[in-house]
């Protein structure tokens, strides 16, 4: 599938010498959801700003739908919907007028049917005549998304889309984003909620200190960094670990009733069979065992620490 966004060796430097982006290259395919993960100050918002024409590029190139964002900013921006992290609404305007006005800013003719569809898709239709100041934080966030969708963009940037939203509304928002992807909209989101990326994203891009560390399919990424932890419930509490088990780097629970063993699924041999045998040789009875795979958060932390 062709890339709707193509970024090549994108750099952003400031007068004080700080490099916010250090040669970022990234292709984003039409209709995918890509999560941009990174710690505070990693360059996520700067990258979004550069692609959206809000940040002046020092060097390199960013294309949206084939249009250079520096040379053809209006044509490129026409394809983009942006939901910034900060809520920016006219609090005394109605939801309907606020969304319709944003469409007009792009020079598009009035289309009440489209605005109605957008509001209904975001469960805002019954709030259309409410002033924005009357809405909850979650609903205000939805209005921001509705404004970003008012001009039928092909690409939607969501910068921390569920910041300050409770768990239920966050999950509702995940469904909204999934529905958008199903209509062919490409979604790029930044988030501090790792489970959000794990739930929604097709691919994950990890950025740190202005550089892209990795871009990979979410499932393959979690498999390639596939550490698991084996938890062993013991038949009797264990006061200390025998010396013969020192090589396994086992962790013992405070009450001595459990042992934890981390292993790498990429290795040909995990050492589990040998561990069980050695435990039995020491007279340690295993009553039950359970394994948990590493989460996307574990993978992210490993990557950032490894490349720091």
SVG drawing of the C-alpha trace seen along z (x, -y; Angstrom):
<svg xmlns="http://www.w3.org/2000/svg" viewBox="-30 -33 56 68">
<polyline fill="none" stroke="black" stroke-width="0.4" points="0.0,0.0 1.3,-3.5 2.4,-5.8 0.2,-8.8 2.9,-10.4 6.5,-10.2 9.1,-11.8 12.8,-11.9 15.7,-13.0 13.6,-15.6 15.6,-17.9 14.6,-20.7 17.2,-22.9 16.7,-26.0 18.9,-29.1 20.3,-27.9 21.6,-24.8 19.1,-22.4 18.2,-19.6 14.5,-18.6 14.5,-16.3 17.7,-14.6 17.1,-13.2 13.7,-11.5 12.5,-9.2 9.2,-7.5 6.5,-6.3 2.9,-6.0 0.5,-4.0 -3.0,-5.0 -5.7,-3.7 -3.3,-2.5 -3.2,-3.6 0.4,-4.3 1.3,-5.1 4.1,-7.5 5.6,-6.6 8.4,-8.4 9.1,-10.1 8.5,-13.8 10.7,-15.9 11.4,-13.1 10.2,-15.1 6.7,-13.7 4.8,-17.0 7.6,-18.7 7.3,-16.0 3.6,-16.4 4.0,-20.2 6.5,-19.9 4.2,-17.7 1.2,-19.9 3.1,-23.0 3.1,-24.5 6.9,-24.1 9.4,-25.4 11.6,-22.5 15.4,-23.1 16.1,-20.5 14.7,-17.4 11.3,-16.8 7.7,-15.8 5.1,-14.9 1.4,-14.5 -0.6,-12.9 2.4,-13.8 2.4,-17.5 5.5,-19.0 4.4,-20.6 7.0,-23.4 6.4,-24.1 2.7,-23.4 1.5,-24.0 -2.2,-24.7 -2.7,-21.6 -0.9,-19.4 -2.8,-21.0 -6.1,-20.4 -5.6,-16.7 -4.8,-16.9 -7.0,-17.0 -5.2,-17.9 -6.4,-17.4 -3.8,-19.2 -3.2,-18.2 -4.5,-21.4 -8.3,-22.0 -8.9,-25.1 -12.6,-25.9 -14.8,-29.0 -16.6,-28.1 -19.5,-30.3 -20.2,-28.9 -22.4,-25.9 -21.0,-22.6 -22.7,-22.8 -21.5,-26.3 -18.0,-25.5 -17.6,-22.5 -19.2,-24.1 -17.0,-27.2 -13.9,-25.1 -15.0,-23.6 -15.4,-27.1 -11.8,-27.9 -10.6,-25.4 -12.7,-27.3 -15.2,-24.5 -18.9,-25.0 -21.4,-24.4 -22.3,-20.7 -24.7,-20.2 -25.2,-16.6 -21.5,-15.9 -21.4,-17.9 -24.4,-15.9 -22.7,-12.6 -19.5,-13.6 -21.4,-14.7 -23.4,-11.5 -20.3,-9.3 -18.8,-10.9 -22.0,-10.7 -22.3,-14.5 -25.6,-14.9 -27.7,-15.4 -25.2,-18.1 -25.1,-20.1 -27.0,-23.0 -25.1,-23.1 -22.4,-25.7 -19.0,-24.2 -18.6,-25.5 -21.4,-23.2 -19.6,-20.0 -17.5,-17.6 -13.8,-17.3 -14.3,-14.1 -17.1,-15.7 -14.9,-18.8 -12.2,-16.4 -14.8,-14.9 -15.7,-18.3 -12.0,-18.8 -12.0,-15.6 -15.2,-16.7 -13.6,-20.0 -10.6,-18.1 -12.9,-15.9 -15.1,-18.8 -13.2,-19.1 -13.0,-15.4 -9.3,-15.0 -7.5,-11.8 -5.0,-12.0 -5.9,-12.6 -3.2,-13.5 -4.2,-13.0 -1.8,-14.4 -2.6,-12.8 -6.3,-12.2 -7.5,-10.9 -5.5,-13.1 -7.7,-13.9 -10.5,-11.5 -11.8,-8.9 -11.4,-5.2 -14.9,-4.7 -14.6,-7.6 -11.1,-6.6 -12.4,-3.2 -15.2,-4.9 -12.6,-7.1 -10.7,-3.9 -13.8,-2.7 -14.2,-6.1 -10.6,-5.9 -11.1,-2.3 -14.3,-3.4 -12.4,-6.2 -9.7,-3.8 -12.4,-1.6 -13.6,-4.5 -10.1,-4.9 -8.7,-7.7 -5.1,-7.4 -4.6,-8.0 -1.3,-9.0 -1.5,-9.3 0.8,-10.2 0.0,-8.8 1.3,-8.4 -1.1,-5.5 0.8,-2.5 -2.3,-0.3 -3.8,-2.8 -1.2,-2.0 -1.4,1.7 -5.2,1.6 -5.4,-0.5 -2.2,-0.7 -1.3,1.4 2.3,0.2 4.4,-1.5 7.1,-4.1 9.4,-4.8 11.1,-8.2 13.6,-9.4 15.9,-12.5 14.7,-13.5 15.5,-10.2 13.3,-7.3 14.6,-4.2 12.3,-1.7 9.2,-1.4 7.5,2.0 4.3,3.9 2.9,4.0 2.5,7.7 5.9,8.5 7.5,5.9 6.1,7.5 7.2,11.0 10.7,9.8 11.1,8.4 9.2,11.3 10.3,11.8 8.0,13.8 7.9,14.3 7.2,17.7 5.6,17.6 5.9,20.8 3.6,21.4 5.4,23.6 3.9,26.3 5.7,25.0 7.3,21.6 11.0,21.3 13.1,19.3 16.2,19.0 17.2,20.0 19.6,23.0 23.1,22.1 22.4,24.6 19.7,22.4 21.8,19.2 22.4,19.2 18.6,18.9 18.3,15.3 15.1,16.3 13.1,13.8 11.4,15.0 8.2,13.4 8.3,11.9 6.3,14.8 8.5,17.4 5.5,19.0 6.4,18.0 9.4,17.9 9.6,15.8 11.7,16.7 12.2,14.4 13.1,15.9 13.4,14.9 11.1,16.6 13.6,15.8 16.1,18.3 16.1,21.9 16.1,23.1 14.3,21.2 15.7,23.2 12.3,24.0 12.6,27.8 16.0,27.7 14.7,25.4 11.8,27.7 14.3,30.6 16.7,28.7 13.8,27.6 12.7,31.2 16.3,32.3 16.3,29.8 13.0,31.2 11.1,28.0 7.6,28.9 5.9,26.8 2.1,26.7 1.2,24.5 2.8,22.3 1.7,19.4 3.5,17.3 2.8,13.7 4.2,12.1 5.9,8.7 3.6,5.8 4.2,3.0 5.2,0.9 8.0,3.3 9.1,3.3 9.1,-0.5 11.1,-0.9 13.6,1.7 14.1,-0.2 14.4,-3.6 16.9,-2.4 18.9,-0.4 19.3,-3.4 19.8,-6.0"/>
</svg>
